[in-house]
Every structure is written in structure tokens, then in C-alpha cells.
């Protein structure tokens, strides 16, 4: 490839290289019109492809209610077909997701229900020896896997196959479950292949050589059968259709962990060698996956990033985060994510959503263009490095028992990780090789055995290596050992850590000694780098992301636990991020010093954002590279480079700081036309809002106040919102964010030991009527006292309904509810005054091996859908026919996730008597809801018992909304309005007469008017002036300076106190006003979702002139004399303004665009805002530099 061809790829990259975000079709009913509009918005900012995924594809999942319409339903397929047609016209591409691993659609359960032989088998050791049990799906079964692939891939081909290879370039697979540990023909095929019968006891114990050989052969055979039935047919299916498939498999495989890869797949690298775009998310390792791609001729390496990084990551920080993944070989960037809906700002899944909702979106094309150019250039040609790091698959196979790894496997894996490093975004650790400036590929033994020894090294794929490192291995595949011996005898270098496994190898004792045993490479630099070759042209990628600059590691420090089994500690993860944030050190004026050997003597720096090219000066192979293009510098070396098109600026001759005065105008960009950021009824661009106030009692948030007192030692106020529930409800952590409804539980004691007692007390003003109940929902035992009398607690379920005594009608009565924890952990609860018990009832969790309910039908109703929730494996039978299985097909079988699936049982029902049976295994539990049949799991079912504990909010188990215990929660889910079922009461911790309360807030810059959402009388005081609202608005005589105190005086009359004096945020109107260059929060604009226009004037010097903005957090759009000069998205925050200048006074406008962090941190329950992410603004010093 010539330099001109490379330049064409750089300047005009194809759509396949653009960012490829996950597009979650979840959170709200999906419509074709909205899909097209969102594609248009993506295309407008340089995003030309997306991956269609569903979080709750066929039923509620991860706290989210079921997607509408369901995945692969006729309605969903019709929407997809229309989206493909629209995409074709827009030049957009849609990638498909198989929904068989993470966020599974339970295809495996449907298949095994009708075909029991499709169920998987597992080996387990019990008191009686090794046993075979049914478990999961049979990924060793050829027919089973063919049926599974036909369910998804076949269905999509039949409906949208005409777009395969054009609009639909490929698929993505996410967290495919582990391969079985046994199969129906395992013993027979094993003996045929290995020549002996497998002794099963060796799979559980023994460090002797024979046991190790048995396990090595066993795991290799697991991989062999998996390839036969699943992986090879899948690879062939894609190849035949010209499609690419990427993947991100579960922990610990995604990290390239040698032991984990064997544990999950038998041979991770071997089973995944046929995928077109191997990869992982940003918690995995791009090095292992790019190496897999290099060895097998796959040009793309997938990187899904950066979920769970928070709503306030800037484009500058994101570019820095991406840098090490590109350097380690990733070149297909899959941003996580773009949300179809954010439902009032209350729907998210591991945010952020990098999309049109973000205020920085008008500048996103700058970022997208840079990424597209980089991915295009980094896809062409081949990787250049000298060293292979062996991934010790054979050692892991030999010393991994079905109960866990033995010491030889653990030592090899530890040495491997020490050399290779850890790429996990929040816990990055550069490896020994990278710290020494040695790039490498990590390959398995089968790949090495397939290589060819040539005159200058070991050739594998299109690369030739001079060194191979073995990380404290004890077993090497014989074919690989022979190839390495041949390589060493021909002059290649084999370095063994620990023990010599190959004749002629160099032996070192520790991983730290490996670099000294390797020859120097063709590039030496004081910044991390990647070298690729395109014919006679070389591309050198340099990153300013290391121990000196960039985001400093680690971001989060978590205990080294088995997250695949125990579950990820989300609460602790976000606690650290919210309290400590991360340290981002911009590269500033950093310069990389590079020395090359044997490479072309001419070099240019190509700017991925602007496309400009600047010549670099080389002296004897040495040159310097400034990071003036951001945290990534792209250097191209070749003898036939095209001419540079940009003259570098000379040294600055004078720098003058702009003194101002500065003015600024804040403007919201929060478009709520789809109900994405507030109540759906507010179809407008939301105004500026203030949510945080000072009250006599301390800081408060709008709508949140103390409605009761709780006891877990001493009594203390309990704060919640009548419309939003708990402030920053920790329930959302385990569901990776809120899910479009207000949780029902508004009392939370974070940790109570089993047997511990806590309580809540308040007062309720009851209506003058009888027939009311005090409904209590909690996973704890309870004692209810109303007006001094203890009430009966019927039943032992999550919900209880205690009749209120007639003498309490029409009175304000004290209530006290005491809870006794049944197990260690969080204790949560709700209460409400209920008039219609059946309308308010929620499904209960039931336990037992067989749960059943009989019911009579005089005729079939219109709605015959039943919804089954299970925690663990569950079979569903209707009138003796098994209609479904669920809960046994998870990517993390050790971590039980609740699976909820609907079933239309019309064809299985009959008039007269009917019976539903749920069969459970082990300690599983299940819940059932079928409003159309009048059925709900509870005391009327035959079961061993009711389990009080609810791992998710009760709303999650319901087939549809129920009346909510909080009177204002319907703003987010209108169907949850209380109606006549629940009495809207306002709890009052200290009832009495009218009282005065005050809320104070600092005025946002330029405030001219504001509205206070309250039904209470109030007066606003600004300085010595008092103001009453007119038509709901308080208008001021002129714009206020930022921070001017505004004091609201309320006449309070009921239980609403503190922030609950307000029914929502105070909304404001602002005008342009004088400002200083400080953070938006200091300007009263903490919750601004939008931009600020800064303006000043200056007189320019002669010659070439550069504007230096100093420090910016956000993006910066620069206009001089009305001309758009540049859109800056990362530092250095400089741009040449020479051509826009005029003699005399010049007008400068800088528009800084922020993120959603401040708004969502205040207006939603998200915890996904790290410390420091709200900080936004132009900080300066702003200077004019003459060159």
C-alpha cells in the first residue's frame, strides 16, 4: 500500500470505521419514526453505524420492564425491516445482536422445553462420587446448536437477509454462557480421539503428571466438541454470507485470563479463532484479542467502551481512555451506549449515553471523525512487533480441576498477567513488557505450532517474530514445543520464566528479568506506542496515556474477588467514583522522544481531528512528537509521503492574557419532546433549573423532605420524596441505573443483621371513611401499631394488609412499624393506606420443588399471557404440558440473576379446571403474575412457603403497573397512579399548625425571573426586596449577579418540610451578564444541561495569531468576529485565528458545551456521576499568542 492510498483511508474513511455504538431499543415503546429520527441525528455527527440491542428482549430483566415490542416478534421484525430501509437511504449500517448470552431472550429455555435432549449436562462430585446432572444448554449438541442458531440468525435472515452484507455488515455476541462440563457423546468421542477412557476423578484432584494429562485432554475435548457444534458452524454461517461477528465474552475470559478462558470455554483462543472481530469491553484485554485477530487474518478488533464511566466524562477524557485500547490493537470502537429512551431522565443502563441528548453533541463529529480516521488507518496493513507472549493454555488446562485451579495454573497465569499487564479501565496496570517499551502479541500454542520458521524469525499470519516468552509454564503442547525448538535452533530467542521448557531457551527467574533477555526493537520511545506497516509506509501511534499524563490508574480499588460468582460490587464501585472520582492530567506541552532503526527517514504528524499534515524533522532516526493533536499523536513514516499541508507555528514571540471584561449567557439544550429528561407532558426545551437549596436544617433537594422518623439505634428523620422515592436510591446500583419507574420502597436501612430490629414512626391524616387498610411491603417480619393499638398481620408474605380500626377514620393518628430482619443485608420497606387490596397486591416469591395453582375458567379471556419470574432454574407447566424453561442459561451461573419471561398459554388452557405448575431446582424461587387470568402468586398457591425477600423492587415482578404507594410517582409512569385504590396521604412526623420555613439558593448568572412549583404560599426575598409571584412567575427588575442569595419564605401547613416544600425544581429565566472565568457551579449553573456563551473583545497583534483558552472542561466552539474558527474537543485548547481577525477591536465568542452530569445528578436518582464530572466551564487564562 502506498502512502497516497493510506492518505485516502485517512482523509475519507469508510462508514465501517466510524464509532459503532450499542443502540439500546429499550426504555419506551419503539416506533419507526423515532428510530429514523435518531439515525439522522447520529449521521449528522459522524456516527454511521450502530448495534441494535435489547435489554429486556422478551420480558423484564435487570430491573427494566419488558421491551415493547418483544425481540423477534412480528412487530419488532417489521420495525427492524423499516429501520433497514431507512438506514439504506441514510448511508447508515445496523449490526445485529444475538440475545443468547447477556440479556438473553431465553431461546435456550424455549428449545429445551420442547426438546429435553437439548439440555446440557454437568459433572458434579457428591458424596456418592462423580454424577452427571442436567444443567443449562447443550453447546456440545450439533442439533441443539443448529436449532438455537436458527432461532435467532435464521429468523433474522428470513426477514432482513436481503440487507446482509450491505446495511447489515455483521453481528455481535455478548457473554456467551460457559460450555458444558459433560456431553451425551463426550465419553465415546473422548476415547476415540485420545485412545483411553477418561477417569472422572482426575477432573477433581491430583497434581501428578497423569492427572494433569487427563485434565489437559478433557478441557481440550470440551473445546473440540464446542467447536464442532457451535463455534465452527457459526463461523461458517457468517463466512458464507460475508458477515463479520464481534464478541465480548464474560469475565474472566474477556480479560484473556488463561485459567478463566479454559474454565469457561475449554480453550478460549482456540474456540474464538474464527470470529471476524474478536474483542471485549473496556474491562477486558484488547491485546489478547488483537493478537488473535493478527494471527488469523482478521483485520478488526472490537472494543466496547466505556460503560459505567459516568454521565460526565468529557470527549477529551473519553479520547484519552480510548488511547491505550487503540495502542493495544483495538480498531473497532463500540461506544456504550446510545439509549433509544431515557424515560424522564430515569432510564439508563451502565451510563453514559453518548448521543444527541448530551449538550456536547454539536461538536461530537470532531471526536467521531478522529476515531474514524484512526480506526481506518489502524486496520490497514499489519502489526509490527518482535515478541510473542505465550498464553499458557496447556498449563491452565492441565492444572484446572472442576473445583478450581491448582498452583501450577495459578503461577503461570500470574506471571502471564505480570508480563502482559491489565487493561481493565478502572484498574489499569501496565505490564513488564510495556513498561520496558516492548510491544508484543499474545498467542496460544496451537497458533505457534502452525507458524513457520523463516530466515528472520517465526512467521505467523503476516507478522514475523524474533522472540517468544513462556510465562512460568509447566506444560507445553508437543507440537508447539517442537516448533519453538526449531525456532531456537535457527537463531530465534525463547525466554522461559522459571524452567527451561525448550532446548536452547534462555531462562530467567522472574518476570521482571524478561526485558533484559530480549533484543531491542525497531522503535524506542518515552511514550507508549504501536507500530504498523502498510507496504513501505509505517504508522506509529503514540499515546500520552501512561504514568505521567492521562487518566491516572487505578481509578477504583476493589477487592480481588471472583465477580463471576459473587457478583460485581456496584455499590462500592460507585461509592469510590462518586467520592474520589479520577485524576485526568492533560498532556499539555508534552513531547514524545522517538528513536527508530531501519525505518524510513521521512516523517509527518497527521492530525486525526482536522486531517492536517505537518512535517517532522528526523536526525539519525530520532525525532520529537508534540501532543498538540490531543492525547493521541499519529506519525507516518515513508519515503513517498504526500506533501505536508500545514506549516507549523513558529515560537511564540508574545503572549497577552485577555483581561475582559467577560459576559456570559447560559442556555439549556435539554430537548424533552420525547419525554427523555422530564415528565412526558413537558414537551419543550427544559428551562434552567435549581434543585439544591439551603434549609434551616441544612442542604436539601427539591421534593425530598423528612416525612417520618426511623430507628436503627436512635431515632432520626427519614427523608424521601412523594414523587421520586428515596434520594439516590441504592436499589438502582444493582440494576446499573434507574429503569423508568419510581421504586415502591421508600425506606432503606443499608445493613441490618439477621434478627436486628428497626422501626419507622410518623402520623397519617386519615379520611373519614371505613374499609381502609394499612398496607406494608417489606422482606422483613413486622409489627404494626396504629393509634396505640397493635394491628393483626395476616399472612407471612412480603405484603401485609392490616385493617384500620373504624375509630381512626377522620383523624390524624400516629403509626409505628417495627421490622425484624430475617437475614443479613439491606432492609427496605414501604407503606400506604389502601382502599382496594386486590388492585394493590403484588406477586409473592414462592419456594419449594413444585409450586401449583388450580383455577376454573368458564371461557378463555382475551388476555392469556402469564409472566413467570424465577431466581434459579424453573420449568413452567400448564395442564401437564411443559411450555417453557428459564433461569438456567446465564453467562454467570454462579451469580443468580432474576429471569422474568411471559408465556401466552392460550393453546394450553381449557374451559373448566386448569392447573399451573412451576418446577424448581435446588433453592430456587419463583413468582407469577397473570392479570388476564386473575392469578397472582401468593397464599392461594400450593408451595413449601412464601419467601419474604424481594431482591428487586416489587414493580419488576408485575405484568403491568399497579397503584403506587407514593402519591406523586405517576409523573414517570402514569399507569401507576393511585386512583381509587390508594388514599393519597402525606405523612407528617410532627403534626401541628402553620409554620414558616425557608429555602435559599444562589442565583444563577443573569437570573431575571423564576417559578417556584409549590401549592404553598411563599414570598421571595432578594436583598432588601420582597417579591410575590404573578401568574406563577417572580420577575426581577434586572439580571442578578451569579451567587446572589434568593430566599424563599413558605407558610407550611402539613408534613411537607425541607425540600418537600417544592413539588419540583425552581425554573429560571436568565440574561447575559458579566462573569468571571470560574466553574459553572460557582455561577449557579450546577444543573445546567446546555452551554454557556462567553464574550469579550481584544486587539490582535500582527503576524500569525493563536488563541489559547487555557483550561476548559467540556468542548469549546470558537468564533471571532462572527466567524466559526474551530470546534475544540480536547487540549491543548489552542487554535489559530489569524484569518478571522480584523484591524482594531475584535469580538471573541467561546461557546462551552457541557455534559448531562450536573442535570442528571440533581434531577434523577443516578449514581453514575463521578466526583469532578459536574465541573464544567472555561477557566483560562485566555491568551493571544503571536507567532
ABEGO torsion letter per residue (X at the ends): XBAAAAAAAAABBBAAABBBBBBBBBGBBBBAAAAAAAAAAAAAAGBABBBBBBABAAEBBGGBBBBOBBBGBAAAAAAAAAAAAAAAAAGBBBBBBAGABBGBAGAAAAAAAABAAABBBBBBBBAAEBBBBBBEBBAABAAAAAAAAAAAAAAAAAAAAAABGBABAEBBBBGBBBBBABBAAAAAAAAAAAGBBBBAAAAABEABAAAAAAAAAAAAAAAAAAAAAAAAAAAAAAAAAGBBBBBBBBOAAAAGBAAAAAAAAGBAAAAAAABABBEBBAABBAAAAAAAAAAAGBABBBBBOBBGAEAABBAAAAAAAAAAAAAAGBABBBBOBBBABAGGGABBBGOBBBBAABAAAAAAAAAAAAAAAAAAAAABEBBBBABBBBBBAAAAAAABBAAEBBAAAAAAAAAAAAAAEBABAAABBBBAAAAAGBBBBBBBAAAAAABBBBAAEBBBEABBBABBBBBGBABBBAAAAAAAAAAAAAGBBBBBBGBBABBGBBBBABAAAAAAABBBBABBBABBBBBBBBEABBBBBBBABBAABEBBOBABBBBBBBAAAAEBBAAAAAAAAAAAEBBBBBAEABBBBBBBBGBBABBBBBBAAAGBBBBBBBBGGBBBBBBAAEABBBBBBBAABBBBABBBBBBBABBBBBAOBBBBBBBBABBAAAGAABBAABBBBBBBBBABBBBAAEBBBBGBBBABBBBAEBBBBBBBBAAAEBBGBAAAAAAGEBAGBBBABABBBABBBBGBBBBBBBBBBBBBBBGBBBBBBBABBBBBBBGGBBBBBBEABABBBBBBBAAABGBBBBBBBBBBBABBEBBBBBBBBBABAAAABBBBBBBEABBBBBBBBABBBABABBBBBBBEBBBBBBGGBBABBBGAABABAABBBBBBBBBBAAAABBBEBBBBBBBBBEABBBBBBBAAAGBBBEAABBBAEBBABBABBAAAABABBBBBABAAAAAABAAABAEAABBBBBBBABBBBBBBBBBBBBBBBGBABBBBBBABBBBBBBEABBBBBBGGBBBBABBBBBGBBBBBBBBBABABBEAAABABBBBBBBBBBBBBBBBAAAAGAAABBEBBBBBBBBBBBBEBBBBBAEBBBEBBBBBBGGBBABBBABOBBBBBAAAABBBEBBBBBBBBBBBAAAAAAAABABABBBBGAABBEBAOBBBBBBX
